[in-house]
Amino acid sequence: MYAVIETGGKQYRVQEGDVIFVEKLAQDPDTVVEFDRVLLVGKEDGVKLGTPVVQEAKVTAKVLEQGKGPKIIGLKYKAKSNYRRRYGHRQPYTKVQIEGILA
């Protein structure tokens, strides 16, 4: 069984046991989080498509860790005016492990 969930403005295709990185959630490690925006549920007998979400479908996941991604270097530059600015950014993420899909 698999499902397509939406969180943080992105969509993820997940199965039980998958480990995914999602946009930062306000949860502590070792807590259980539920994703209720399930867009699609695929089973052996067919696919259940939501309009826009599948009613009474949930995906439960365990928060493994909170972290930051790799540093991205940005640069602003204007010609002929001696203007240069360099900045860095690290996107925060939450690492979760899918525990169950309830359809």
Legacy VTK file of the C-alpha trace (Angstrom):
# vtk DataFile Version 3.0
C-alpha trace
ASCII
DATASET POLYDATA
POINTS 103 float
0.000 0.000 0.000
1.222 3.502 -0.767
-0.087 7.043 -0.414
0.574 10.535 -1.700
0.602 13.114 1.089
0.940 16.883 1.077
2.924 18.782 3.683
4.843 22.035 3.543
3.507 22.789 0.053
5.105 19.662 -1.397
3.787 16.212 -2.263
5.446 12.931 -1.285
4.757 9.347 -2.355
5.242 7.220 0.760
5.044 3.601 1.851
5.304 2.046 5.279
8.904 2.166 6.506
10.023 5.035 4.234
12.228 7.776 5.684
11.615 11.205 4.138
12.766 14.776 4.722
9.910 17.285 4.935
9.716 21.003 5.634
10.283 21.777 9.314
7.495 20.645 11.644
7.072 21.956 15.183
7.470 18.509 16.753
10.073 17.060 19.071
12.038 13.920 18.136
10.411 10.552 18.998
6.876 11.968 18.738
4.195 10.724 16.367
2.751 13.096 13.781
-0.314 12.519 11.581
-0.609 13.733 8.013
-4.290 14.116 7.187
-3.891 15.694 3.755
-3.774 12.399 1.863
-4.305 12.998 -1.855
-4.195 9.396 -3.092
-4.161 5.896 -1.636
-2.967 2.975 -3.735
-3.852 -0.598 -2.774
-3.572 -4.001 -4.422
-7.146 -3.757 -5.711
-6.915 -0.226 -7.137
-6.354 3.451 -6.478
-8.509 5.750 -4.360
-8.204 9.353 -5.549
-9.293 12.279 -3.396
-11.144 15.423 -4.432
-8.851 17.064 -3.240
-8.203 14.765 -0.237
-9.289 11.224 0.581
-11.837 11.329 3.406
-10.859 9.587 6.671
-7.396 8.678 5.389
-4.343 9.345 7.565
-0.645 8.651 7.443
1.183 8.356 10.763
4.892 9.008 11.045
7.528 9.162 13.767
9.801 12.201 13.961
13.407 11.029 13.904
15.299 14.323 13.989
15.293 18.027 13.280
18.138 19.407 11.208
19.404 21.819 8.617
20.298 21.128 5.007
23.564 22.009 3.273
24.629 25.630 3.087
23.617 27.485 -0.068
25.763 30.494 -0.934
24.045 33.505 -2.489
25.613 36.593 -3.984
24.321 40.047 -4.858
26.363 42.121 -7.275
25.872 45.444 -9.028
28.282 46.413 -11.745
30.248 49.665 -11.646
29.118 50.606 -8.136
31.405 48.458 -5.954
28.423 46.624 -4.405
28.918 42.989 -3.429
27.026 41.017 -0.778
27.525 37.355 0.009
25.091 35.433 2.179
24.434 31.859 3.192
21.245 29.902 3.849
20.535 26.508 5.426
16.985 25.213 5.000
15.585 23.538 8.142
13.998 20.102 7.740
12.343 17.333 9.740
13.307 13.709 9.153
10.320 11.375 9.590
9.745 7.635 9.240
6.362 6.482 7.939
4.752 4.052 10.391
1.310 3.402 8.981
-1.256 4.264 6.305
-4.894 4.240 7.355
-7.352 4.240 4.468
LINES 1 104
103 0 1 2 3 4 5 6 7 8 9 10 11 12 13 14 15 16 17 18 19 20 21 22 23 24 25 26 27 28 29 30 31 32 33 34 35 36 37 38 39 40 41 42 43 44 45 46 47 48 49 50 51 52 53 54 55 56 57 58 59 60 61 62 63 64 65 66 67 68 69 70 71 72 73 74 75 76 77 78 79 80 81 82 83 84 85 86 87 88 89 90 91 92 93 94 95 96 97 98 99 100 101 102
